[in-house]
Amino acid sequence: MANEKQFKLKTKFVATRNVKEYRATIPVWVTEEDVILEIGCEWGTTTVLLAERCKEVIGTDVSLECIERAKKRHPGIRFEVLDAFDVRAALDFGEQFTKIYIDISGFSGYRSLLDVIALLTMYGTVLRPEAIVIKSGALKHFASHCIPWRSGGD
């Protein structure tokens, strides 16, 4: 039975379908006080856009080749190799992230929806950012069909 001591996730999740929508969230969700973790930065294009609006950003990708290229293209921005499912490694960055941006193109199919939800839950629970913005057409489609039920007591 739930009670007032039960953990309640407060992170907001913003689902976008494509790169245009993903980047359009930046002026709406990012403030100059934010410390942002971007997962799946590839060559750092979106990381640069985030860096222009926030206090600090770390761009990450599972590919060492992508990270090396991002570092060469954008030497003033911090880039690190990170497997998205290694949340403990994200903790090792030693930052209190206020926002997380996730662009993992390989998780775009409907069958990957459970992996996406698991990823969001892990980062929301462990890092507890204010918001996570994710590029996932499957998640956006699913969420557009959800209606949160509100009974009289909620």
Secondary structure as UniProt FT lines:
FT   TURN            4..5
FT   STRAND          12..16
FT   HELIX           19..24
FT   HELIX           26..29
FT   TURN            32..33
FT   STRAND          35..39
FT   TURN            42..43
FT   HELIX           45..51
FT   TURN            52..53
FT   STRAND          56..61
FT   HELIX           64..73
FT   TURN            75..76
FT   STRAND          78..81
FT   TURN            84..85
FT   HELIX           87..91
FT   TURN            92..93
FT   STRAND          99..102
FT   HELIX           105..107
FT   HELIX           110..112
FT   HELIX           113..126
FT   STRAND          131..135
FT   HELIX           137..144
FT   TURN            152..153
//
